[in-house]
């Protein structure tokens, strides 16, 4: 993910002058591109100790074309696609509603809430502002849906993502476990408030 952040709630952080990408709601025709980007980017967020078998199992269970087809028809989910010239650069997935995880429910402070379940951009888009634009559109959707806050989980060893989330207004509020390929990983729970609708 990019560490160049343009936060829609912070007027002191400028957006890129030249559009580096466009972001739109994903459609069924985007499923192959979403699954391809997901498979290419998930491994980048994993700690070095995670085995290829575990990554592959997670991609098959959670990030396959069949799962993205399910996600696009799930009324609680919103999937965004970042692209440039028709080529997918990244995606984000949001999930509305109270979290199922007890540790997350105890950690977050803002209700109603939306989970930023996934936000990834391909390595060639790192540093271009594409991730910041994707984050901006994700936060816009969460605010427009009536959420008071957005939360996410991030691997405790993924310092690059943590810096990006911090620049995007998220604070660490707790911890949780995350199952990947049958083994639990330790995540931080991060949350940020959303400005109220006008």
Secondary structure, DSSP 8 states (H G I E B T S, - for coil): --S----TT-TTS---SS---EEEE--GGGHHHHHHHHHHHHGGGS-TTS-HHHHHHHHHHHSSHHHHHHHHH-TTEEEEEEEETTEEEEEEEEEES--S-HHHHHH---SSEEEEEEEEE-GGGTTTTHHHHHHHHHHHHHHHTT-SEEEEEEETT-HHHHHHHHHTT-EEEEEEEEEETTEEEEEEEEEEE-----
